[in-house]
Amino acid sequence: MTWAIKNSKTRKWMYGTKYGHGQNTQNTSYNRIKTWETKELAELEYRHRKCGKAYKVVPVEIMEVRE
């Protein structure tokens, strides 16, 4: 199982964080996504990045798309 952080209000995926002076801003996208191998690692990053209440750690499934 792979894990990611998603904004439950906008339904966008978190793919990075801008670290500012006292306030962090999450970079979100419908097309870009950062994943972690375990739920524990994703939750650790959630706390480190100081994600707001709208963000949730969710399981994701990666599928290969053939062209």
N, C-alpha and C positions, 0 to 999 in steps of 0.2 A: 504494500500500500504506500502511496505517495501522498504528501500533505502540502497544503498551500494556505495562504491567508487571503480571505475574500471580504470585501466590503458588502455587508448584507443589505445596505440601503441602495447603493448604486449597482450592485452585483458585478463590480469590476474586481479584477485580481490585483493584488499588491505585488509589484516586481522590484521595488527599491524604496529607499528612504533618503530624504534630504535632511541632514542634521543641521539645525540652526541653533541660535543662542537661546536655549531653554525650551524650544518647541521644535518637534520633528514633524515633517510633512511626508505622507506616504505617496509614492508614485503608483498610480493605478492605471490599468488598461484592460480592455476586453480581449486583446490579442497577446499580450506579454504576461508571463507568469513565472514566479520563482517558486521552486518546490524544495521540499526536504524529505529525506528518507524515512524519518520517524516523526510521530506526533510530538514526542518530547523535544526534538530539535526545533520544530515549527513553533511550539509554545515558548521555548527559550527566546527565539528570535522575535516573537510577538511582544514579549516583555521588554527585550533589549531595544526594540524600535519604538516602544511606547505607543503602540497602536491604540486607537480609541475604541469605545464600546461598540461602534458599528462594525468593527472588524472581527472575524471569526476564523479559527483554524478549522479547515475542512479537508476531508479525504478527497483525492482526485485519482482518476484512472487515466493513464497515458496509453493512447492507441496509435499504432503506426498507420499512416495514411499512404496508400500507394498511388503514385501518379501515373 
